[in-house]
Amino acid sequence: MIPTNRIPTHHGIILLEEFLQPMNITQETLATYLNISIKQINEIIQEKDKITPEIAWLLAQAFNTTPQFWMNLQTNYDLVLNKPKEIKQAINV
């Protein structure tokens, strides 16, 4: 469920604080394991980049989660940031 009173926690913060730090894994170690650039991992953590479906699959395999978990974090964040200022009533047919 998308929070209505706040912006959801950014997926990069979740990656850092719920996975990397508790598991004592560096960004460099994760990037090497996933075979992607450290810059890409760092930009996700710094809230400058998105989690793509490909990255979601890689993170899911690395942390024994699901790709849906990672994509849901991304989608919920994007939905809140792009919510229209005015919500229209549903069309009645």
Rosetta constraint file for C-alpha pairs under 8 A:
AtomPair CA 2 CA 8 HARMONIC 7.15 0.50
AtomPair CA 2 CA 76 HARMONIC 6.02 0.50
AtomPair CA 2 CA 80 HARMONIC 7.69 0.50
AtomPair CA 3 CA 7 HARMONIC 6.84 0.50
AtomPair CA 3 CA 8 HARMONIC 6.32 0.50
AtomPair CA 7 CA 77 HARMONIC 6.92 0.50
AtomPair CA 7 CA 80 HARMONIC 6.33 0.50
AtomPair CA 7 CA 81 HARMONIC 7.48 0.50
AtomPair CA 8 CA 76 HARMONIC 6.90 0.50
AtomPair CA 8 CA 77 HARMONIC 5.60 0.50
AtomPair CA 8 CA 80 HARMONIC 7.56 0.50
AtomPair CA 9 CA 13 HARMONIC 6.77 0.50
AtomPair CA 9 CA 14 HARMONIC 7.05 0.50
AtomPair CA 9 CA 77 HARMONIC 7.35 0.50
AtomPair CA 10 CA 14 HARMONIC 6.58 0.50
AtomPair CA 10 CA 47 HARMONIC 6.85 0.50
AtomPair CA 10 CA 73 HARMONIC 7.34 0.50
AtomPair CA 10 CA 74 HARMONIC 7.62 0.50
AtomPair CA 10 CA 77 HARMONIC 6.49 0.50
AtomPair CA 11 CA 15 HARMONIC 6.13 0.50
AtomPair CA 11 CA 44 HARMONIC 7.52 0.50
AtomPair CA 11 CA 45 HARMONIC 7.57 0.50
AtomPair CA 11 CA 47 HARMONIC 7.88 0.50
AtomPair CA 11 CA 51 HARMONIC 7.82 0.50
AtomPair CA 11 CA 70 HARMONIC 7.37 0.50
AtomPair CA 11 CA 73 HARMONIC 5.57 0.50
AtomPair CA 11 CA 74 HARMONIC 6.15 0.50
AtomPair CA 11 CA 77 HARMONIC 7.82 0.50
AtomPair CA 12 CA 16 HARMONIC 6.18 0.50
AtomPair CA 12 CA 44 HARMONIC 4.97 0.50
AtomPair CA 12 CA 45 HARMONIC 3.83 0.50
AtomPair CA 12 CA 46 HARMONIC 6.64 0.50
AtomPair CA 12 CA 47 HARMONIC 5.95 0.50
AtomPair CA 13 CA 17 HARMONIC 5.80 0.50
AtomPair CA 13 CA 18 HARMONIC 7.82 0.50
AtomPair CA 13 CA 45 HARMONIC 5.88 0.50
AtomPair CA 13 CA 46 HARMONIC 7.96 0.50
AtomPair CA 13 CA 47 HARMONIC 7.86 0.50
AtomPair CA 14 CA 18 HARMONIC 5.25 0.50
AtomPair CA 14 CA 19 HARMONIC 7.12 0.50
AtomPair CA 15 CA 19 HARMONIC 5.30 0.50
AtomPair CA 15 CA 20 HARMONIC 6.32 0.50
AtomPair CA 15 CA 45 HARMONIC 7.04 0.50
AtomPair CA 16 CA 20 HARMONIC 4.89 0.50
AtomPair CA 16 CA 21 HARMONIC 5.92 0.50
AtomPair CA 16 CA 45 HARMONIC 6.52 0.50
AtomPair CA 17 CA 21 HARMONIC 5.49 0.50
AtomPair CA 17 CA 22 HARMONIC 6.99 0.50
AtomPair CA 18 CA 22 HARMONIC 6.37 0.50
AtomPair CA 19 CA 23 HARMONIC 5.99 0.50
AtomPair CA 19 CA 25 HARMONIC 8.00 0.50
AtomPair CA 19 CA 63 HARMONIC 7.67 0.50
AtomPair CA 20 CA 24 HARMONIC 5.78 0.50
AtomPair CA 20 CA 25 HARMONIC 4.80 0.50
AtomPair CA 20 CA 26 HARMONIC 6.52 0.50
AtomPair CA 20 CA 27 HARMONIC 7.56 0.50
AtomPair CA 21 CA 25 HARMONIC 6.30 0.50
AtomPair CA 21 CA 26 HARMONIC 7.80 0.50
AtomPair CA 25 CA 29 HARMONIC 6.32 0.50
AtomPair CA 25 CA 30 HARMONIC 6.79 0.50
AtomPair CA 26 CA 30 HARMONIC 6.32 0.50
AtomPair CA 27 CA 31 HARMONIC 6.06 0.50
AtomPair CA 27 CA 38 HARMONIC 6.41 0.50
AtomPair CA 27 CA 41 HARMONIC 6.46 0.50
AtomPair CA 27 CA 42 HARMONIC 6.86 0.50
AtomPair CA 28 CA 32 HARMONIC 6.11 0.50
AtomPair CA 28 CA 38 HARMONIC 5.57 0.50
AtomPair CA 29 CA 33 HARMONIC 6.11 0.50
AtomPair CA 30 CA 34 HARMONIC 6.06 0.50
AtomPair CA 30 CA 38 HARMONIC 7.96 0.50
AtomPair CA 30 CA 41 HARMONIC 7.89 0.50
AtomPair CA 31 CA 35 HARMONIC 5.80 0.50
AtomPair CA 31 CA 36 HARMONIC 5.14 0.50
AtomPair CA 31 CA 37 HARMONIC 5.66 0.50
AtomPair CA 31 CA 38 HARMONIC 5.06 0.50
AtomPair CA 31 CA 40 HARMONIC 8.00 0.50
AtomPair CA 31 CA 41 HARMONIC 6.43 0.50
AtomPair CA 32 CA 36 HARMONIC 6.46 0.50
AtomPair CA 32 CA 37 HARMONIC 7.47 0.50
AtomPair CA 32 CA 38 HARMONIC 7.63 0.50
AtomPair CA 34 CA 58 HARMONIC 6.26 0.50
AtomPair CA 34 CA 59 HARMONIC 7.77 0.50
AtomPair CA 34 CA 62 HARMONIC 7.65 0.50
AtomPair CA 36 CA 40 HARMONIC 7.03 0.50
AtomPair CA 36 CA 41 HARMONIC 7.90 0.50
AtomPair CA 37 CA 41 HARMONIC 6.84 0.50
AtomPair CA 38 CA 42 HARMONIC 6.01 0.50
AtomPair CA 39 CA 43 HARMONIC 5.97 0.50
AtomPair CA 40 CA 44 HARMONIC 6.34 0.50
AtomPair CA 40 CA 49 HARMONIC 7.40 0.50
AtomPair CA 41 CA 45 HARMONIC 6.32 0.50
AtomPair CA 42 CA 46 HARMONIC 5.95 0.50
AtomPair CA 43 CA 47 HARMONIC 6.11 0.50
AtomPair CA 43 CA 48 HARMONIC 4.92 0.50
AtomPair CA 43 CA 49 HARMONIC 5.22 0.50
AtomPair CA 44 CA 48 HARMONIC 5.75 0.50
AtomPair CA 44 CA 49 HARMONIC 4.63 0.50
AtomPair CA 44 CA 50 HARMONIC 6.07 0.50
AtomPair CA 44 CA 51 HARMONIC 7.12 0.50
AtomPair CA 45 CA 49 HARMONIC 7.99 0.50
AtomPair CA 50 CA 74 HARMONIC 6.84 0.50
AtomPair CA 51 CA 55 HARMONIC 5.80 0.50
AtomPair CA 51 CA 56 HARMONIC 6.20 0.50
AtomPair CA 51 CA 70 HARMONIC 7.14 0.50
AtomPair CA 51 CA 71 HARMONIC 6.84 0.50
AtomPair CA 51 CA 74 HARMONIC 6.27 0.50
AtomPair CA 52 CA 56 HARMONIC 6.06 0.50
AtomPair CA 52 CA 71 HARMONIC 7.49 0.50
AtomPair CA 53 CA 57 HARMONIC 6.30 0.50
AtomPair CA 53 CA 67 HARMONIC 7.31 0.50
AtomPair CA 53 CA 71 HARMONIC 6.85 0.50
AtomPair CA 54 CA 58 HARMONIC 6.44 0.50
AtomPair CA 55 CA 59 HARMONIC 6.04 0.50
AtomPair CA 56 CA 60 HARMONIC 5.99 0.50
AtomPair CA 56 CA 66 HARMONIC 7.80 0.50
AtomPair CA 56 CA 67 HARMONIC 4.67 0.50
AtomPair CA 56 CA 68 HARMONIC 7.43 0.50
AtomPair CA 56 CA 69 HARMONIC 7.98 0.50
AtomPair CA 56 CA 70 HARMONIC 5.34 0.50
AtomPair CA 56 CA 71 HARMONIC 6.25 0.50
AtomPair CA 57 CA 61 HARMONIC 6.29 0.50
AtomPair CA 57 CA 66 HARMONIC 7.32 0.50
AtomPair CA 57 CA 67 HARMONIC 4.88 0.50
AtomPair CA 58 CA 62 HARMONIC 6.18 0.50
AtomPair CA 58 CA 67 HARMONIC 7.91 0.50
AtomPair CA 59 CA 63 HARMONIC 5.99 0.50
AtomPair CA 59 CA 65 HARMONIC 7.55 0.50
AtomPair CA 59 CA 67 HARMONIC 7.26 0.50
AtomPair CA 59 CA 70 HARMONIC 7.62 0.50
AtomPair CA 60 CA 64 HARMONIC 5.43 0.50
AtomPair CA 60 CA 65 HARMONIC 4.47 0.50
AtomPair CA 60 CA 66 HARMONIC 4.75 0.50
AtomPair CA 60 CA 67 HARMONIC 5.15 0.50
AtomPair CA 60 CA 69 HARMONIC 7.89 0.50
AtomPair CA 60 CA 70 HARMONIC 7.47 0.50
AtomPair CA 61 CA 65 HARMONIC 6.72 0.50
AtomPair CA 61 CA 66 HARMONIC 7.54 0.50
AtomPair CA 65 CA 69 HARMONIC 6.83 0.50
AtomPair CA 66 CA 70 HARMONIC 7.10 0.50
AtomPair CA 67 CA 71 HARMONIC 6.19 0.50
AtomPair CA 68 CA 72 HARMONIC 5.74 0.50
AtomPair CA 69 CA 73 HARMONIC 6.43 0.50
AtomPair CA 70 CA 74 HARMONIC 6.44 0.50
AtomPair CA 71 CA 75 HARMONIC 5.97 0.50
AtomPair CA 72 CA 76 HARMONIC 5.87 0.50
AtomPair CA 73 CA 77 HARMONIC 6.25 0.50
AtomPair CA 74 CA 78 HARMONIC 6.19 0.50
AtomPair CA 75 CA 79 HARMONIC 6.01 0.50
AtomPair CA 76 CA 80 HARMONIC 6.37 0.50
AtomPair CA 77 CA 81 HARMONIC 6.35 0.50
AtomPair CA 78 CA 82 HARMONIC 6.07 0.50
AtomPair CA 79 CA 83 HARMONIC 5.91 0.50
